[in-house]
Amino acid sequence: MMVDWFDWDTARNVVEYGPGTGVFTEGVVNRLHTDAKFFAIERSGELAALTRERCPGVDVHEESAADIARLCETAGMEQLDAIICGLPWASFPESLQTSILDATLRVLKPGGQFATFAYWQGVVLPAGMRFSKRLRSSFATVERSPTVWRNLPPAFVYRCVK
């Protein structure tokens, strides 16, 4: 559900925030165009190691997603076509949500795609409500996928276009 929505035929500059164990990363790698550039950003060294183990060819930076502009510059990616995000937004303070989203909007090209997921119970928390409102004020379109009931806890995907 997280990766199926993207336009993989045209996406050439792709980044993943918070790959965790690499489940979404594996889905991205299986769909990437042969001409695409891709890297992931994972703050946890332990989780970064799991992603590297699962997807050995992927460059995983152990840094903050708020540093996306510098990382893109280093990778030779002027603007991003797609960002897949596994960050736990509802657990972030407003300042961190703001710094990461502001940095994201600076590097995502007009018409670029951004997807992140949320657990239904997190949507009712103040940080979850704040994040949903922020997405709607930051992107041209924001849609929610159908609920993924097989996920525990149940979740959905925010599908956003700049």
C-alpha positions as CSV (number, residue, x, y, z in Angstrom):
1,M,0.0,0.0,0.0
2,M,2.8,2.4,0.8
3,V,4.8,2.1,-2.4
4,D,2.1,1.1,-5.0
5,W,0.8,4.6,-5.5
6,F,3.9,6.2,-6.8
7,D,4.6,6.9,-10.5
8,W,7.6,4.6,-10.8
9,D,7.8,5.1,-14.6
10,T,8.8,8.7,-14.1
11,A,10.4,8.9,-10.6
12,R,14.1,9.4,-11.0
13,N,15.1,10.9,-7.6
14,V,13.6,9.0,-4.7
15,V,14.3,9.0,-1.0
16,E,12.9,7.1,1.9
17,Y,12.7,8.5,5.5
18,G,12.8,6.1,8.4
19,P,13.2,2.7,6.6
20,G,13.2,0.8,9.9
21,T,13.8,-2.9,9.0
22,G,13.6,-2.2,5.2
23,V,10.2,-3.5,4.4
24,F,9.2,-0.5,2.3
25,T,12.8,-0.2,1.1
26,E,12.5,-3.6,-0.5
27,G,9.3,-2.6,-2.2
28,V,11.0,0.6,-3.6
29,V,14.0,-1.3,-4.9
30,N,11.7,-3.7,-6.7
31,R,9.9,-0.9,-8.4
32,L,12.7,1.7,-9.1
33,H,13.3,2.7,-12.7
34,T,16.8,1.6,-13.9
35,D,17.8,5.3,-14.2
36,A,16.6,6.3,-10.8
37,K,18.7,7.4,-7.9
38,F,17.6,6.3,-4.4
39,F,18.8,6.5,-0.8
40,A,17.3,6.1,2.7
41,I,17.7,8.1,5.9
42,E,17.5,6.2,9.2
43,R,18.7,7.8,12.5
44,S,18.9,4.5,14.4
45,G,22.2,2.7,13.7
46,E,20.6,-0.6,14.6
47,L,17.7,-0.1,12.2
48,A,20.0,1.2,9.5
49,A,22.0,-2.1,9.8
50,L,18.8,-4.1,9.4
51,T,17.9,-2.2,6.2
52,R,21.4,-2.6,4.8
53,E,21.2,-6.3,5.5
54,R,17.8,-6.7,3.8
55,C,18.7,-4.4,0.9
56,P,22.5,-4.6,0.5
57,G,22.7,-2.2,-2.5
58,V,20.9,0.7,-0.8
59,D,22.8,3.7,0.6
60,V,21.4,4.3,4.1
61,H,22.4,7.5,5.8
62,E,22.4,7.6,9.6
63,E,21.2,11.1,9.9
64,S,18.0,13.2,10.4
65,A,15.5,13.7,7.6
66,A,15.7,17.4,8.5
67,D,19.1,17.3,6.7
68,I,17.5,16.1,3.4
69,A,18.7,19.2,1.4
70,R,22.4,18.5,2.2
71,L,22.0,14.8,1.5
72,C,20.3,15.4,-1.8
73,E,23.0,17.9,-2.8
74,T,25.7,15.3,-2.0
75,A,23.8,12.6,-4.0
76,G,23.5,14.9,-7.0
77,M,19.7,15.1,-6.7
78,E,18.5,18.7,-7.3
79,Q,14.9,18.0,-6.5
80,L,13.0,14.8,-5.5
81,D,10.2,13.1,-7.4
82,A,9.1,10.9,-4.6
83,I,9.5,10.5,-0.8
84,I,8.4,7.4,1.0
85,C,8.2,8.1,4.7
86,G,8.0,5.7,7.6
87,L,8.6,8.2,10.4
88,P,6.4,8.1,13.5
89,W,4.9,11.6,13.1
90,A,2.4,11.4,15.9
91,S,5.2,10.8,18.4
92,F,7.2,13.9,17.3
93,P,7.0,17.3,18.9
94,E,5.8,20.1,16.8
95,S,9.3,21.5,16.3
96,L,10.5,18.3,14.7
97,Q,7.4,17.8,12.6
98,T,8.0,21.4,11.3
99,S,11.7,21.1,10.6
100,I,11.3,17.8,8.7
101,L,8.2,18.9,6.7
102,D,9.8,22.3,5.8
103,A,12.9,20.6,4.6
104,T,10.8,18.1,2.6
105,L,8.9,20.8,0.9
106,R,12.1,22.6,-0.1
107,V,13.5,19.5,-2.0
108,L,10.3,18.0,-3.3
109,K,9.6,19.2,-6.9
110,P,6.2,20.7,-7.9
111,G,4.0,17.7,-8.6
112,G,6.3,15.5,-6.4
113,Q,4.8,12.7,-4.4
114,F,5.0,12.1,-0.7
115,A,3.5,9.2,1.2
116,T,3.6,8.4,4.9
117,F,1.5,6.2,7.0
118,A,-0.4,6.7,10.3
119,Y,-2.0,4.4,12.8
120,W,-5.7,5.1,13.4
121,Q,-5.2,5.5,17.2
122,G,-2.5,8.1,16.6
123,V,-4.7,10.3,14.4
124,V,-6.7,11.4,17.5
125,L,-3.6,12.4,19.5
126,P,-2.8,16.1,19.4
127,A,0.4,15.5,17.5
128,G,-1.4,13.3,15.0
129,M,-4.2,15.9,14.4
130,R,-1.5,18.7,14.1
131,F,0.4,16.6,11.5
132,S,-2.8,15.9,9.5
133,K,-3.7,19.6,9.4
134,R,-0.1,20.5,8.5
135,L,-0.1,18.1,5.5
136,R,-3.4,19.6,4.2
137,S,-2.0,23.1,4.4
138,S,1.4,22.1,2.8
139,F,0.4,20.0,-0.2
140,A,-1.8,20.6,-3.2
141,T,-3.6,17.3,-2.6
142,V,-3.8,15.0,0.3
143,E,-5.7,11.7,0.2
144,R,-6.0,8.8,2.6
145,S,-5.7,5.2,1.4
146,P,-8.2,2.6,2.5
147,T,-7.5,1.3,5.9
148,V,-5.0,-1.6,6.1
149,W,-6.7,-3.8,8.5
150,R,-4.1,-6.6,8.3
151,N,-1.6,-4.2,9.8
152,L,-1.6,-4.2,13.6
153,P,-2.5,-1.7,14.7
154,P,-4.7,-0.7,11.7
155,A,-3.1,2.0,9.5
156,F,-3.6,4.1,6.4
157,V,-1.4,5.9,4.0
158,Y,-1.4,9.7,3.5
159,R,-0.8,10.2,-0.3
160,C,0.3,13.8,-0.9
161,V,1.2,15.7,-4.1
162,K,3.0,19.0,-3.9
